[in-house]
């Protein structure tokens, strides 16, 4: 092997290292969003049981409470952000056609934004 060939191999290896940093950031965001959802889900599940046991008017009054409306907005935002991150990882791991991979990731992100905004708008409509 010549010195030039060894230099090329080292350059390729160093280039691969830069991709590793992107994965670490993605991994951290996914863990942070999961941790943020823990208290939100612990608050939401008993609240959901209350809503299911009460009538329609009581449910509307529950959503109109500023604490509950804020919790729902935070839950929906975190939920759709976290799910988009998770689905992106699945697509990156299992879809091998580059064009299909890119289109799928874009569609998932757009769908997460759309559903998140619609969910938050529904909460705000009931709250206001």
Secondary structure, 3 states (H helix, E strand, C coil): CCHHHHHHHHHHHHHHHHHHHHHHHHHHHHHHHHHHHHHHHHHHHHHHHHHHHCCHHHHHHHHCCHHHHHHHHHHHHHHHHHHHHHHHHHHHHHCCCHHHHHHHHHHHHHHHHHHHHHHHHHHHHHHC
